[in-house]
């Protein structure tokens, strides 16, 4: 998940945990894009209002470089 709102991230993580879904959250889009190069994830939950980089630009970068589904939140 790429979400800079830590309260929302915490709520989503706790909710998904009920279904045995493990979530890693990145507050910074650049860290998330870097992590995608080294770690295989099943899905990205993407906030569109991020610090330092527009969420749509992050989405375009992920689609260009990785084969992973994205949910925009």
PQR file with spaces between the fields and no chain letter, atoms N, CA, C, O and H, PARSE charges and radii, in Angstrom:
ATOM       1  N    UNK     1       0.846   -1.159    0.000 -0.4000 1.5000
ATOM       2  CA   UNK     1       0.000    0.000    0.000 -0.0000 2.0000
ATOM       3  C    UNK     1       0.898    1.231    0.000  0.5500 1.7000
ATOM       4  O    UNK     1       1.942    1.265    0.652 -0.5500 1.4000
ATOM       5  N    UNK     2       0.469    2.222   -0.737 -0.4000 1.5000
ATOM       6  CA   UNK     2       1.185    3.502   -0.738 -0.0000 2.0000
ATOM       7  C    UNK     2       0.192    4.532   -0.215  0.5500 1.7000
ATOM       8  O    UNK     2      -0.680    5.001   -0.948 -0.5500 1.4000
ATOM       9  H    UNK     2      -0.378    2.194   -1.266  0.4000 1.0000
ATOM      10  N    UNK     3       0.334    4.873    1.051 -0.4000 1.5000
ATOM      11  CA   UNK     3      -0.614    5.750    1.736 -0.0000 2.0000
ATOM      12  C    UNK     3       0.134    6.589    2.762  0.5500 1.7000
ATOM      13  O    UNK     3       0.787    6.049    3.655 -0.5500 1.4000
ATOM      14  H    UNK     3       1.042    4.492    1.645  0.4000 1.0000
ATOM      15  N    UNK     4       0.038    7.912    2.635 -0.4000 1.5000
ATOM      16  CA   UNK     4       0.739    8.789    3.567 -0.0000 2.0000
ATOM      17  C    UNK     4      -0.083    9.128    4.799  0.5500 1.7000
ATOM      18  O    UNK     4       0.471    9.634    5.775 -0.5500 1.4000
ATOM      19  H    UNK     4      -0.493    8.350    1.909  0.4000 1.0000
ATOM      20  N    UNK     5      -1.382    8.869    4.791 -0.4000 1.5000
ATOM      21  CA   UNK     5      -2.237    9.087    5.953 -0.0000 2.0000
ATOM      22  C    UNK     5      -2.129    7.850    6.856  0.5500 1.7000
ATOM      23  O    UNK     5      -2.735    6.813    6.584 -0.5500 1.4000
ATOM      24  H    UNK     5      -1.832    8.458    3.998  0.4000 1.0000
ATOM      25  N    UNK     6      -1.362    7.977    7.911 -0.4000 1.5000
ATOM      26  CA   UNK     6      -1.076    6.821    8.761 -0.0000 2.0000
ATOM      27  C    UNK     6      -2.308    6.270    9.474  0.5500 1.7000
ATOM      28  O    UNK     6      -2.389    5.068    9.727 -0.5500 1.4000
ATOM      29  H    UNK     6      -0.870    8.819    8.132  0.4000 1.0000
ATOM      30  N    UNK     7      -3.264    7.132    9.799 -0.4000 1.5000
ATOM      31  CA   UNK     7      -4.498    6.642   10.433 -0.0000 2.0000
ATOM      32  C    UNK     7      -5.290    5.770    9.463  0.5500 1.7000
ATOM      33  O    UNK     7      -5.745    4.686    9.827 -0.5500 1.4000
ATOM      34  H    UNK     7      -3.198    8.109    9.594  0.4000 1.0000
ATOM      35  N    UNK     8      -5.452    6.241    8.239 -0.4000 1.5000
ATOM      36  CA   UNK     8      -6.169    5.461    7.227 -0.0000 2.0000
ATOM      37  C    UNK     8      -5.421    4.167    6.929  0.5500 1.7000
ATOM      38  O    UNK     8      -6.037    3.108    6.807 -0.5500 1.4000
ATOM      39  H    UNK     8      -5.082    7.122    7.943  0.4000 1.0000
ATOM      40  N    UNK     9      -4.122    4.244    6.813 -0.4000 1.5000
ATOM      41  CA   UNK     9      -3.315    3.047    6.556 -0.0000 2.0000
ATOM      42  C    UNK     9      -3.515    2.027    7.665  0.5500 1.7000
ATOM      43  O    UNK     9      -3.659    0.834    7.396 -0.5500 1.4000
ATOM      44  H    UNK     9      -3.621    5.104    6.912  0.4000 1.0000
ATOM      45  N    UNK    10      -3.526    2.485    8.898 -0.4000 1.5000
ATOM      46  CA   UNK    10      -3.709    1.586   10.033 -0.0000 2.0000
ATOM      47  C    UNK    10      -5.073    0.904    9.992  0.5500 1.7000
ATOM      48  O    UNK    10      -5.177   -0.296   10.251 -0.5500 1.4000
ATOM      49  H    UNK    10      -3.409    3.454    9.117  0.4000 1.0000
ATOM      50  N    UNK    11      -6.108    1.656    9.672 -0.4000 1.5000
ATOM      51  CA   UNK    11      -7.463    1.093    9.569 -0.0000 2.0000
ATOM      52  C    UNK    11      -7.509    0.028    8.473  0.5500 1.7000
ATOM      53  O    UNK    11      -8.048   -1.059    8.682 -0.5500 1.4000
ATOM      54  H    UNK    11      -6.024    2.630    9.463  0.4000 1.0000
ATOM      55  N    UNK    12      -6.949    0.339    7.314 -0.4000 1.5000
ATOM      56  CA   UNK    12      -6.948   -0.618    6.207 -0.0000 2.0000
ATOM      57  C    UNK    12      -6.143   -1.872    6.544  0.5500 1.7000
ATOM      58  O    UNK    12      -6.557   -2.987    6.227 -0.5500 1.4000
ATOM      59  H    UNK    12      -6.512    1.222    7.144  0.4000 1.0000
ATOM      60  N    UNK    13      -5.007   -1.684    7.181 -0.4000 1.5000
ATOM      61  CA   UNK    13      -4.169   -2.827    7.564 -0.0000 2.0000
ATOM      62  C    UNK    13      -4.916   -3.729    8.539  0.5500 1.7000
ATOM      63  O    UNK    13      -4.900   -4.951    8.390 -0.5500 1.4000
ATOM      64  H    UNK    13      -4.671   -0.778    7.439  0.4000 1.0000
ATOM      65  N    UNK    14      -5.567   -3.139    9.532 -0.4000 1.5000
ATOM      66  CA   UNK    14      -6.306   -3.937   10.513 -0.0000 2.0000
ATOM      67  C    UNK    14      -7.487   -4.660    9.862  0.5500 1.7000
ATOM      68  O    UNK    14      -7.755   -5.819   10.179 -0.5500 1.4000
ATOM      69  H    UNK    14      -5.580   -2.146    9.653  0.4000 1.0000
ATOM      70  N    UNK    15      -8.181   -3.991    8.968 -0.4000 1.5000
ATOM      71  CA   UNK    15      -9.310   -4.616    8.281 -0.0000 2.0000
ATOM      72  C    UNK    15      -8.847   -5.800    7.442  0.5500 1.7000
ATOM      73  O    UNK    15      -9.426   -6.883    7.523 -0.5500 1.4000
ATOM      74  H    UNK    15      -7.963   -3.050    8.711  0.4000 1.0000
ATOM      75  N    UNK    16      -7.820   -5.603    6.648 -0.4000 1.5000
ATOM      76  CA   UNK    16      -7.344   -6.669    5.768 -0.0000 2.0000
ATOM      77  C    UNK    16      -6.719   -7.824    6.546  0.5500 1.7000
ATOM      78  O    UNK    16      -6.715   -8.964    6.082 -0.5500 1.4000
ATOM      79  H    UNK    16      -7.350   -4.723    6.582  0.4000 1.0000
ATOM      80  N    UNK    17      -6.197   -7.523    7.719 -0.4000 1.5000
ATOM      81  CA   UNK    17      -5.610   -8.557    8.579 -0.0000 2.0000
ATOM      82  C    UNK    17      -6.646   -9.613    8.965  0.5500 1.7000
ATOM      83  O    UNK    17      -6.300  -10.778    9.164 -0.5500 1.4000
ATOM      84  H    UNK    17      -6.200   -6.597    8.096  0.4000 1.0000
ATOM      85  N    UNK    18      -7.910   -9.212    9.072 -0.4000 1.5000
ATOM      86  CA   UNK    18      -8.993  -10.147    9.401 -0.0000 2.0000
ATOM      87  C    UNK    18      -9.111  -11.265    8.357  0.5500 1.7000
ATOM      88  O    UNK    18      -9.586  -12.361    8.652 -0.5500 1.4000
ATOM      89  H    UNK    18      -8.191   -8.266    8.910  0.4000 1.0000
ATOM      90  N    UNK    19      -8.672  -10.966    7.145 -0.4000 1.5000
ATOM      91  CA   UNK    19      -8.761  -11.912    6.042 -0.0000 2.0000
ATOM      92  C    UNK    19      -7.398  -12.539    5.726  0.5500 1.7000
ATOM      93  O    UNK    19      -7.186  -13.086    4.644 -0.5500 1.4000
ATOM      94  H    UNK    19      -8.286  -10.075    6.905  0.4000 1.0000
ATOM      95  N    UNK    20      -6.481  -12.448    6.695 -0.4000 1.5000
ATOM      96  CA   UNK    20      -5.121  -12.986    6.561 -0.0000 2.0000
ATOM      97  C    UNK    20      -4.375  -12.371    5.377  0.5500 1.7000
ATOM      98  O    UNK    20      -3.594  -13.045    4.706 -0.5500 1.4000
ATOM      99  H    UNK    20      -6.653  -12.004    7.574  0.4000 1.0000
ATOM     100  N    UNK    21      -4.623  -11.096    5.130 -0.4000 1.5000
ATOM     101  CA   UNK    21      -3.917  -10.367    4.073 -0.0000 2.0000
ATOM     102  C    UNK    21      -2.853   -9.507    4.745  0.5500 1.7000
ATOM     103  O    UNK    21      -3.159   -8.622    5.543 -0.5500 1.4000
ATOM     104  H    UNK    21      -5.258  -10.548    5.675  0.4000 1.0000
ATOM     105  N    UNK    22      -1.617   -9.782    4.411 -0.4000 1.5000
ATOM     106  CA   UNK    22      -0.491   -9.037    4.980 -0.0000 2.0000
ATOM     107  C    UNK    22      -0.256   -7.782    4.143  0.5500 1.7000
ATOM     108  O    UNK    22      -0.194   -7.844    2.915 -0.5500 1.4000
ATOM     109  H    UNK    22      -1.368  -10.502    3.763  0.4000 1.0000
ATOM     110  N    UNK    23      -0.130   -6.658    4.816 -0.4000 1.5000
ATOM     111  CA   UNK    23       0.031   -5.375    4.129 -0.0000 2.0000
ATOM     112  C    UNK    23       1.322   -4.706    4.577  0.5500 1.7000
ATOM     113  O    UNK    23       1.627   -4.644    5.768 -0.5500 1.4000
ATOM     114  H    UNK    23      -0.181   -6.608    5.813  0.4000 1.0000
ATOM     115  N    UNK    24       2.062   -4.215    3.617 -0.4000 1.5000
ATOM     116  CA   UNK    24       3.212   -3.353    3.882 -0.0000 2.0000
ATOM     117  C    UNK    24       2.849   -1.974    3.360  0.5500 1.7000
ATOM     118  O    UNK    24       2.464   -1.826    2.200 -0.5500 1.4000
ATOM     119  H    UNK    24       1.814   -4.265    2.649  0.4000 1.0000
ATOM     120  N    UNK    25       2.968   -0.972    4.207 -0.4000 1.5000
ATOM     121  CA   UNK    25       2.631    0.391    3.782 -0.0000 2.0000
ATOM     122  C    UNK    25       3.896    1.221    3.592  0.5500 1.7000
ATOM     123  O    UNK    25       4.839    1.157    4.381 -0.5500 1.4000
ATOM     124  H    UNK    25       3.281   -1.092    5.149  0.4000 1.0000
ATOM     125  N    UNK    26       3.880    1.993    2.529 -0.4000 1.5000
ATOM     126  CA   UNK    26       4.948    2.959    2.262 -0.0000 2.0000
ATOM     127  C    UNK    26       4.315    4.348    2.243  0.5500 1.7000
ATOM     128  O    UNK    26       3.357    4.591    1.509 -0.5500 1.4000
ATOM     129  H    UNK    26       3.114    2.046    1.888  0.4000 1.0000
ATOM     130  N    UNK    27       4.850    5.247    3.049 -0.4000 1.5000
ATOM     131  CA   UNK    27       4.341    6.621    3.103 -0.0000 2.0000
ATOM     132  C    UNK    27       4.882    7.456    1.949  0.5500 1.7000
ATOM     133  O    UNK    27       4.231    8.402    1.506 -0.5500 1.4000
ATOM     134  H    UNK    27       5.628    5.049    3.646  0.4000 1.0000
ATOM     135  N    UNK    28       6.053    7.115    1.468 -0.4000 1.5000
ATOM     136  CA   UNK    28       6.715    7.863    0.404 -0.0000 2.0000
ATOM     137  C    UNK    28       6.644    7.084   -0.908  0.5500 1.7000
ATOM     138  O    UNK    28       7.029    5.915   -0.943 -0.5500 1.4000
ATOM     139  H    UNK    28       6.582    6.346    1.827  0.4000 1.0000
ATOM     140  N    UNK    29       6.171    7.691   -1.966 -0.4000 1.5000
ATOM     141  CA   UNK    29       6.046    6.979   -3.242 -0.0000 2.0000
ATOM     142  C    UNK    29       7.381    6.487   -3.796  0.5500 1.7000
ATOM     143  O    UNK    29       7.432    5.428   -4.422 -0.5500 1.4000
ATOM     144  H    UNK    29       5.859    8.641   -1.938  0.4000 1.0000
ATOM     145  N    UNK    30       8.451    7.228   -3.579 -0.4000 1.5000
ATOM     146  CA   UNK    30       9.749    6.811   -4.107 -0.0000 2.0000
ATOM     147  C    UNK    30      10.249    5.539   -3.418  0.5500 1.7000
ATOM     148  O    UNK    30      10.862    4.679   -4.051 -0.5500 1.4000
ATOM     149  H    UNK    30       8.410    8.088   -3.071  0.4000 1.0000
ATOM     150  N    UNK    31       9.978    5.430   -2.114 -0.4000 1.5000
ATOM     151  CA   UNK    31      10.341    4.205   -1.389 -0.0000 2.0000
ATOM     152  C    UNK    31       9.524    3.021   -1.895  0.5500 1.7000
ATOM     153  O    UNK    31      10.043    1.915   -2.038 -0.5500 1.4000
ATOM     154  H    UNK    31       9.480    6.128   -1.600  0.4000 1.0000
ATOM     155  N    UNK    32       8.262    3.258   -2.160 -0.4000 1.5000
ATOM     156  CA   UNK    32       7.392    2.183   -2.663 -0.0000 2.0000
ATOM     157  C    UNK    32       7.860    1.695   -4.030  0.5500 1.7000
ATOM     158  O    UNK    32       7.931    0.490   -4.270 -0.5500 1.4000
ATOM     159  H    UNK    32       7.840    4.158   -2.044  0.4000 1.0000
ATOM     160  N    UNK    33       8.177    2.621   -4.918 -0.4000 1.5000
ATOM     161  CA   UNK    33       8.645    2.236   -6.253 -0.0000 2.0000
ATOM     162  C    UNK    33       9.956    1.466   -6.161  0.5500 1.7000
ATOM     163  O    UNK    33      10.178    0.521   -6.919 -0.5500 1.4000
ATOM     164  H    UNK    33       8.119    3.600   -4.722  0.4000 1.0000
ATOM     165  N    UNK    34      10.808    1.859   -5.253 -0.4000 1.5000
ATOM     166  CA   UNK    34      12.065    1.141   -5.048 -0.0000 2.0000
ATOM     167  C    UNK    34      11.801   -0.265   -4.505  0.5500 1.7000
ATOM     168  O    UNK    34      12.420   -1.232   -4.950 -0.5500 1.4000
ATOM     169  H    UNK    34      10.628    2.626   -4.637  0.4000 1.0000
ATOM     170  N    UNK    35      10.885   -0.373   -3.549 -0.4000 1.5000
ATOM     171  CA   UNK    35      10.569   -1.678   -2.951 -0.0000 2.0000
ATOM     172  C    UNK    35       9.990   -2.639   -3.983  0.5500 1.7000
ATOM     173  O    UNK    35      10.245   -3.842   -3.921 -0.5500 1.4000
ATOM     174  H    UNK    35      10.382    0.412   -3.188  0.4000 1.0000
ATOM     175  N    UNK    36       9.218   -2.121   -4.926 -0.4000 1.5000
ATOM     176  CA   UNK    36       8.630   -2.977   -5.965 -0.0000 2.0000
ATOM     177  C    UNK    36       9.694   -3.652   -6.824  0.5500 1.7000
ATOM     178  O    UNK    36       9.442   -4.696   -7.426 -0.5500 1.4000
ATOM     179  H    UNK    36       9.012   -1.143   -4.977  0.4000 1.0000
ATOM     180  N    UNK    37      10.869   -3.061   -6.880 -0.4000 1.5000
ATOM     181  CA   UNK    37      11.955   -3.654   -7.664 -0.0000 2.0000
ATOM     182  C    UNK    37      12.535   -4.895   -6.984  0.5500 1.7000
ATOM     183  O    UNK    37      13.097   -5.766   -7.648 -0.5500 1.4000
ATOM     184  H    UNK    37      11.074   -2.213   -6.392  0.4000 1.0000
ATOM     185  N    UNK    38      12.397   -4.970   -5.665 -0.4000 1.5000
ATOM     186  CA   UNK    38      13.054   -6.027   -4.906 -0.0000 2.0000
ATOM     187  C    UNK    38      12.095   -7.026   -4.242  0.5500 1.7000
ATOM     188  O    UNK    38      12.508   -8.105   -3.817 -0.5500 1.4000
ATOM     189  H    UNK    38      11.940   -4.262   -5.126  0.4000 1.0000
ATOM     190  N    UNK    39      10.829   -6.655   -4.160 -0.4000 1.5000
ATOM     191  CA   UNK    39       9.857   -7.499   -3.470 -0.0000 2.0000
ATOM     192  C    UNK    39       8.654   -7.725   -4.371  0.5500 1.7000
ATOM     193  O    UNK    39       8.157   -6.792   -5.001 -0.5500 1.4000
ATOM     194  H    UNK    39      10.494   -5.778   -4.506  0.4000 1.0000
ATOM     195  N    UNK    40       8.190   -8.963   -4.429 -0.4000 1.5000
ATOM     196  CA   UNK    40       7.016   -9.301   -5.241 -0.0000 2.0000
ATOM     197  C    UNK    40       5.765   -9.106   -4.398  0.5500 1.7000
ATOM     198  O    UNK    40       5.616   -9.735   -3.350 -0.5500 1.4000
ATOM     199  H    UNK    40       8.594   -9.721   -3.916  0.4000 1.0000
ATOM     200  N    UNK    41       4.871   -8.245   -4.845 -0.4000 1.5000
ATOM     201  CA   UNK    41       3.601   -8.009   -4.180 -0.0000 2.0000
ATOM     202  C    UNK    41       2.471   -8.472   -5.089  0.5500 1.7000
ATOM     203  O    UNK    41       2.613   -8.479   -6.312 -0.5500 1.4000
ATOM     204  H    UNK    41       4.992   -7.734   -5.696  0.4000 1.0000
ATOM     205  N    UNK    42       1.351   -8.858   -4.490 -0.4000 1.5000
ATOM     206  CA   UNK    42       0.198   -9.332   -5.259 -0.0000 2.0000
ATOM     207  C    UNK    42      -0.666   -8.178   -5.751  0.5500 1.7000
ATOM     208  O    UNK    42      -1.401   -8.320   -6.729 -0.5500 1.4000
ATOM     209  H    UNK    42       1.236   -8.852   -3.497  0.4000 1.0000
ATOM     210  N    UNK    43      -0.578   -7.029   -5.068 -0.4000 1.5000
ATOM     211  CA   UNK    43      -1.485   -5.917   -5.338 -0.0000 2.0000
ATOM     212  C    UNK    43      -0.909   -4.642   -4.743  0.5500 1.7000
ATOM     213  O    UNK    43      -0.197   -4.679   -3.739 -0.5500 1.4000
ATOM     214  H    UNK    43       0.019   -6.914   -4.274  0.4000 1.0000
ATOM     215  N    UNK    44      -1.225   -3.511   -5.372 -0.4000 1.5000
ATOM     216  CA   UNK    44      -0.880   -2.203   -4.810 -0.0000 2.0000
ATOM     217  C    UNK    44      -2.174   -1.448   -4.546  0.5500 1.7000
ATOM     218  O    UNK    44      -3.017   -1.310   -5.432 -0.5500 1.4000
ATOM     219  H    UNK    44      -1.803   -3.481   -6.187  0.4000 1.0000
ATOM     220  N    UNK    45      -2.322   -0.961   -3.318 -0.4000 1.5000
ATOM     221  CA   UNK    45      -3.404   -0.024   -2.990 -0.0000 2.0000
ATOM     222  C    UNK    45      -2.745    1.347   -2.988  0.5500 1.7000
ATOM     223  O    UNK    45      -1.822    1.597   -2.213 -0.5500 1.4000
ATOM     224  H    UNK    45      -1.637   -1.074   -2.598  0.4000 1.0000
ATOM     225  N    UNK    46      -3.215    2.229   -3.852 -0.4000 1.5000
ATOM     226  CA   UNK    46      -2.517    3.490   -4.116 -0.0000 2.0000
ATOM     227  C    UNK    46      -3.375    4.701   -3.788  0.5500 1.7000
ATOM     228  O    UNK    46      -4.480    4.853   -4.308 -0.5500 1.4000
ATOM     229  H    UNK    46      -3.965    2.026   -4.482  0.4000 1.0000
ATOM     230  N    UNK    47      -2.856    5.557   -2.925 -0.4000 1.5000
ATOM     231  CA   UNK    47      -3.453    6.856   -2.643 -0.0000 2.0000
ATOM     232  C    UNK    47      -3.042    7.805   -3.769  0.5500 1.7000
ATOM     233  O    UNK    47      -1.910    7.737   -4.248 -0.5500 1.4000
ATOM     234  H    UNK    47      -1.957    5.434   -2.503  0.4000 1.0000
ATOM     235  N    UNK    48      -3.942    8.685   -4.196 -0.4000 1.5000
ATOM     236  CA   UNK    48      -3.593    9.609   -5.276 -0.0000 2.0000
ATOM     237  C    UNK    48      -2.981   10.910   -4.773  0.5500 1.7000
ATOM     238  O    UNK    48      -2.334   11.622   -5.542 -0.5500 1.4000
ATOM     239  H    UNK    48      -4.862    8.740   -3.807  0.4000 1.0000
ATOM     240  N    UNK    49      -3.171   11.230   -3.509 -0.4000 1.5000
ATOM     241  CA   UNK    49      -2.606   12.470   -2.969 -0.0000 2.0000
ATOM     242  C    UNK    49      -1.416   12.123   -2.085  0.5500 1.7000
ATOM     243  O    UNK    49      -1.568   11.853   -0.893 -0.5500 1.4000
ATOM     244  H    UNK    49      -3.697   10.651   -2.885  0.4000 1.0000
ATOM     245  N    UNK    50      -0.251   12.136   -2.677 -0.4000 1.5000
ATOM     246  CA   UNK    50       0.971   11.721   -1.988 -0.0000 2.0000
ATOM     247  C    UNK    50       1.978   12.867   -1.933  0.5500 1.7000
ATOM     248  O    UNK    50       1.956   13.752   -2.788 -0.5500 1.4000
ATOM     249  H    UNK    50      -0.128   12.355   -3.645  0.4000 1.0000
ATOM     250  N    UNK    51       2.852   12.855   -0.941 -0.4000 1.5000
ATOM     251  CA   UNK    51       3.890   13.883   -0.866 -0.0000 2.0000
ATOM     252  C    UNK    51       5.015   13.596   -1.861  0.5500 1.7000
ATOM     253  O    UNK    51       5.451   12.454   -2.008 -0.5500 1.4000
ATOM     254  H    UNK    51       2.870   12.136   -0.246  0.4000 1.0000
ATOM     255  N    UNK    52       5.465   14.621   -2.526 -0.4000 1.5000
ATOM     256  CA   UNK    52       6.641   14.494   -3.383 -0.0000 2.0000
ATOM     257  C    UNK    52       6.390   13.988   -4.790  0.5500 1.7000
ATOM     258  O    UNK    52       7.214   14.215   -5.676 -0.5500 1.4000
ATOM     259  H    UNK    52       5.111   15.549   -2.406  0.4000 1.0000
ATOM     260  N    UNK    53       5.273   13.307   -5.022 -0.4000 1.5000
ATOM     261  CA   UNK    53       4.993   12.754   -6.347 -0.0000 2.0000
ATOM     262  C    UNK    53       3.492   12.538   -6.468  0.5500 1.7000
ATOM     263  O    UNK    53       2.867   11.986   -5.562 -0.5500 1.4000
ATOM     264  H    UNK    53       4.603   13.123   -4.302  0.4000 1.0000
ATOM     265  N    UNK    54       2.919   12.964   -7.566 -0.4000 1.5000
ATOM     266  CA   UNK    54       1.496   12.801   -7.809 -0.0000 2.0000
ATOM     267  C    UNK    54       1.133   11.322   -7.922  0.5500 1.7000
ATOM     268  O    UNK    54       1.856   10.555   -8.556 -0.5500 1.4000
ATOM     269  H    UNK    54       3.426   13.413   -8.302  0.4000 1.0000
ATOM     270  N    UNK    55       0.030   10.922   -7.318 -0.4000 1.5000
ATOM     271  CA   UNK    55      -0.397    9.535   -7.338 -0.0000 2.0000
ATOM     272  C    UNK    55      -0.611    8.981   -8.742  0.5500 1.7000
ATOM     273  O    UNK    55      -0.335    7.809   -8.997 -0.5500 1.4000
ATOM     274  H    UNK    55      -0.558   11.545   -6.803  0.4000 1.0000
ATOM     275  N    UNK    56      -1.103    9.819   -9.656 -0.4000 1.5000
ATOM     276  CA   UNK    56      -1.279    9.356  -11.033 -0.0000 2.0000
ATOM     277  C    UNK    56       0.062    9.073  -11.700  0.5500 1.7000
ATOM     278  O    UNK    56       0.178    8.144  -12.500 -0.5500 1.4000
ATOM     279  H    UNK    56      -1.328   10.772   -9.449  0.4000 1.0000
ATOM     280  N    UNK    57       1.066    9.865  -11.373 -0.4000 1.5000
ATOM     281  CA   UNK    57       2.410    9.603  -11.907 -0.0000 2.0000
ATOM     282  C    UNK    57       2.969    8.298  -11.332  0.5500 1.7000
ATOM     283  O    UNK    57       3.639    7.537  -12.030 -0.5500 1.4000
ATOM     284  H    UNK    57       0.973   10.619  -10.723  0.4000 1.0000
ATOM     285  N    UNK    58       2.683    8.054  -10.053 -0.4000 1.5000
ATOM     286  CA   UNK    58       3.105    6.793   -9.438 -0.0000 2.0000
ATOM     287  C    UNK    58       2.421    5.634  -10.158  0.5500 1.7000
ATOM     288  O    UNK    58       3.058    4.631  -10.480 -0.5500 1.4000
ATOM     289  H    UNK    58       2.139    8.672   -9.487  0.4000 1.0000
ATOM     290  N    UNK    59       1.131    5.778  -10.403 -0.4000 1.5000
ATOM     291  CA   UNK    59       0.364    4.741  -11.101 -0.0000 2.0000
ATOM     292  C    UNK    59       0.955    4.465  -12.482  0.5500 1.7000
ATOM     293  O    UNK    59       1.145    3.309  -12.860 -0.5500 1.4000
ATOM     294  H    UNK    59       0.614    6.592  -10.141  0.4000 1.0000
ATOM     295  N    UNK    60       1.239    5.513  -13.222 -0.4000 1.5000
ATOM     296  CA   UNK    60       1.829    5.350  -14.563 -0.0000 2.0000
ATOM     297  C    UNK    60       3.173    4.626  -14.493  0.5500 1.7000
ATOM     298  O    UNK    60       3.471    3.775  -15.331 -0.5500 1.4000
ATOM     299  H    UNK    60       1.085    6.452  -12.915  0.4000 1.0000
ATOM     300  N    UNK    61       3.972    4.965  -13.498 -0.4000 1.5000
ATOM     301  CA   UNK    61       5.284    4.333  -13.342 -0.0000 2.0000
ATOM     302  C    UNK    61       5.139    2.848  -13.019  0.5500 1.7000
ATOM     303  O    UNK    61       5.869    2.014  -13.555 -0.5500 1.4000
ATOM     304  H    UNK    61       3.729    5.656  -12.818  0.4000 1.0000
ATOM     305  N    UNK    62       4.192    2.525  -12.139 -0.4000 1.5000
ATOM     306  CA   UNK    62       3.971    1.118  -11.775 -0.0000 2.0000
ATOM     307  C    UNK    62       3.506    0.329  -12.995  0.5500 1.7000
ATOM     308  O    UNK    62       4.008   -0.764  -13.260 -0.5500 1.4000
ATOM     309  H    UNK    62       3.599    3.202  -11.703  0.4000 1.0000
ATOM     310  N    UNK    63       2.548    0.882  -13.736 -0.4000 1.5000
ATOM     311  CA   UNK    63       2.032    0.189  -14.923 -0.0000 2.0000
ATOM     312  C    UNK    63       3.144   -0.010  -15.954  0.5500 1.7000
ATOM     313  O    UNK    63       3.213   -1.051  -16.608 -0.5500 1.4000
ATOM     314  H    UNK    63       2.141    1.769  -13.520  0.4000 1.0000
ATOM     315  N    UNK    64       4.001    0.981  -16.093 -0.4000 1.5000
ATOM     316  CA   UNK    64       5.095    0.907  -17.065 -0.0000 2.0000
ATOM     317  C    UNK    64       6.134   -0.151  -16.694  0.5500 1.7000
ATOM     318  O    UNK    64       6.629   -0.870  -17.562 -0.5500 1.4000
ATOM     319  H    UNK    64       3.945    1.826  -15.562  0.4000 1.0000
ATOM     320  N    UNK    65       6.462   -0.244  -15.409 -0.4000 1.5000
ATOM     321  CA   UNK    65       7.594   -1.064  -14.978 -0.0000 2.0000
ATOM     322  C    UNK    65       7.244   -2.419  -14.358  0.5500 1.7000
ATOM     323  O    UNK    65       8.101   -3.298  -14.269 -0.5500 1.4000
ATOM     324  H    UNK    65       6.060    0.339  -14.703  0.4000 1.0000
ATOM     325  N    UNK    66       5.986   -2.591  -13.929 -0.4000 1.5000
ATOM     326  CA   UNK    66       5.637   -3.801  -13.182 -0.0000 2.0000
ATOM     327  C    UNK    66       4.318   -4.375  -13.674  0.5500 1.7000
ATOM     328  O    UNK    66       3.455   -3.654  -14.175 -0.5500 1.4000
ATOM     329  H    UNK    66       5.290   -1.876  -14.002  0.4000 1.0000
ATOM     330  N    UNK    67       4.179   -5.682  -13.522 -0.4000 1.5000
ATOM     331  CA   UNK    67       2.936   -6.374  -13.864 -0.0000 2.0000
ATOM     332  C    UNK    67       2.209   -6.681  -12.551  0.5500 1.7000
ATOM     333  O    UNK    67       2.304   -7.787  -12.018 -0.5500 1.4000
ATOM     334  H    UNK    67       4.879   -6.268  -13.114  0.4000 1.0000
ATOM     335  N    UNK    68       1.481   -5.677  -12.040 -0.4000 1.5000
ATOM     336  CA   UNK    68       0.813   -5.809  -10.759 -0.0000 2.0000
ATOM     337  C    UNK    68      -0.491   -5.016  -10.792  0.5500 1.7000
ATOM     338  O    UNK    68      -0.509   -3.886  -11.281 -0.5500 1.4000
ATOM     339  H    UNK    68       1.404   -4.778  -12.473  0.4000 1.0000
ATOM     340  N    UNK    69      -1.581   -5.587  -10.281 -0.4000 1.5000
ATOM     341  CA   UNK    69      -2.840   -4.839  -10.236 -0.0000 2.0000
ATOM     342  C    UNK    69      -2.769   -3.694   -9.228  0.5500 1.7000
ATOM     343  O    UNK    69      -2.038   -3.761   -8.239 -0.5500 1.4000
ATOM     344  H    UNK    69      -1.567   -6.504   -9.884  0.4000 1.0000
ATOM     345  N    UNK    70      -3.543   -2.642   -9.499 -0.4000 1.5000
ATOM     346  CA   UNK    70      -3.552   -1.458   -8.646 -0.0000 2.0000
ATOM     347  C    UNK    70      -4.994   -1.122   -8.304  0.5500 1.7000
ATOM     348  O    UNK    70      -5.864   -1.093   -9.174 -0.5500 1.4000
ATOM     349  H    UNK    70      -4.136   -2.587  -10.302  0.4000 1.0000
ATOM     350  N    UNK    71      -5.235   -0.868   -7.017 -0.4000 1.5000
ATOM     351  CA   UNK    71      -6.508   -0.310   -6.551 -0.0000 2.0000
ATOM     352  C    UNK    71      -6.199    1.114   -6.112  0.5500 1.7000
ATOM     353  O    UNK    71      -5.330    1.339   -5.269 -0.5500 1.4000
ATOM     354  H    UNK    71      -4.529   -0.891   -6.309  0.4000 1.0000
ATOM     355  N    UNK    72      -6.916    2.074   -6.689 -0.4000 1.5000
ATOM     356  CA   UNK    72      -6.706    3.468   -6.321 -0.0000 2.0000
ATOM     357  C    UNK    72      -7.702    3.822   -5.226  0.5500 1.7000
ATOM     358  O    UNK    72      -8.910    3.628   -5.367 -0.5500 1.4000
ATOM     359  H    UNK    72      -7.622    1.892   -7.373  0.4000 1.0000
ATOM     360  N    UNK    73      -7.157    4.352   -4.120 -0.4000 1.5000
ATOM     361  CA   UNK    73      -8.031    4.712   -2.998 -0.0000 2.0000
ATOM     362  C    UNK    73      -8.069    6.205   -2.793  0.5500 1.7000
ATOM     363  O    UNK    73      -8.755    6.687   -1.891 -0.5500 1.4000
ATOM     364  H    UNK    73      -6.176    4.509   -4.005  0.4000 1.0000
